[in-house]
């Protein structure tokens, strides 16, 4: 539907021509409030002889919204219109009202407004310290980065009409929480602000060849997949909130890199289908592990400088050590992630043990210090990051969790050491504790 509501007259004519040849299908279209699931497959078909237009929607959508027109559509699966223009008027009338309470004008320019069916995106005013606290619940040992990201995100969310998306570069060695912090940010915004915030990760290791730009922008006309939105457009289509993680940016092909630079510059991205997608409210998080030690050295030497001078020094170091100048000049925030100290490493190991326990349906309440010490001693390279610890814990403690399930243990457990065993754990209620006392 957004494909039609935001299309130019030329694009509408092209869509009509395609719909006369075959059913024109759009995947993962955002459905009106009250629809469950919230996204579905929509199709448009036009009889080339009679000109009659059909609007299809996949079956099985449950609708509790107030619009009887939309309820009829979901119940029947297909609405029939005498002409294509009548179908368009229904989309911009009854359907648009179901989305946001008022009709969307398609006018002569075919535009439906900047944010698509959902209308303008409202500003969100939240406390950055609450957002930082939510980030630090998941990301261990990165207080400075959590505070800086929360501050930048809170400023961006509060803008009614930002000029472009917030762009952040996270630098640091592997396994210290760069990806996790971006992922956690989306959930923290949703929880703190009480609003939806999508999350998408794009691994640039998958975008190293020239042809992979089609994975980002969609297939061009005449190629398989034309008309289907790629992942980034699904996240940004409505002009709403989204955190997009662009992992290992230095690996991107120049054509892919150029598309991302246009997104950062203009606050929109134009897919192969032709309609520009508003991305001004998005938060883009780029990651790299290039020049980490150089940047740390620069920060150490520039510790007495004013913030502006320090930022200038860091950006100069980035440009001189392999980070594209085009990216450096468009960044709003630079986050330098620290290596994990012993205290943080122990906390990470305990959390990884808890996470492994949940895969067996067990809730780990306690991990004995000797277990953490034994796991730590098994690794000669503690700087290899969280992923390596996840694998070690799976190998060392996984069998103990399996043995616990064989013994019929469920629910809350504690992990004890030498040898490592999983034992049931009970938590006394306040009433039981009073009885004991």
Buried (B, 14 or more C-beta within 10 A) or exposed (E): BBBBBBBBEEBBEBBBEBBBEEEBBBEBBBBBBBBEEBBBBBBBBBEEEEBBBBBBBBEEBEBEBEBEEBBEBBEEEEBEBEEBEBBBBBBBBBBBBBBBEEBBBBEEEBBBBBBBBBBEBEEBEBEBEBBBBBBBEBBBBBBEBBBBBBBBBBBBBEBEEBEBBBBBBBBBBBBBBBBBBBBBBBBBBBEBBEBEBBBBBBBBEBBEEEEBBBBBBBBEEEEEEBBBBBBBBBBBBBBBBBBBBBBBBBBBBEBBBEBBBEBBBBBBBBBBBBBBBBBBBBBBBBBBBBBBEBBBEBBEEBEEEEEEEBBEBBBEBBBEBEBBEBBBEBBBBBBBBBBBEEEBBBBBBBBBBBEBBEEBEBEBBBBBEEBBBBBBEEBEEBEBBBEBBBEBBBEBBBEBBEEBEEEEBEEBBBBBBEEBBBEBBEEEEEEEEEEEE
